């Protein structure tokens, strides 16, 4: 699975017609990503399934919006484990979360201006 589907952001830019907004949106996503990931780990550590569900849904939704396909898939996997009331499964599902978040952030930085150009 690819880390980033750049067509998603290009489509967002086309739909909105505002490349400046899309650039800010992506920058905000990147800025908030470490905190979102940390929130998943913290909720898992404390055993707060409600906060874990909220954190993982936030991560999945925001990742889907920017085309972070691998991260969205991992968040979906965690979500499914939480829904099954399987904390051990959720712990297994998050083992690649930080690394995937780092690769996603790097991919967004590398592809930045290239996929934010509007016709």
HELIX and SHEET records of a PDB file:
HELIX    1   1 UNK A    6  UNK A   16  1                                  11    
HELIX    2   2 UNK A   19  UNK A   46  1                                  28    
HELIX    3   3 UNK A   49  UNK A   66  1                                  18    
HELIX    4   4 UNK A   69  UNK A   83  1                                  15    
HELIX    5   5 UNK A   87  UNK A   93  1                                   7    
HELIX    6   6 UNK A   97  UNK A  111  1                                  15    
HELIX    7   7 UNK A  113  UNK A  115  5                                   3    
END                                                                             
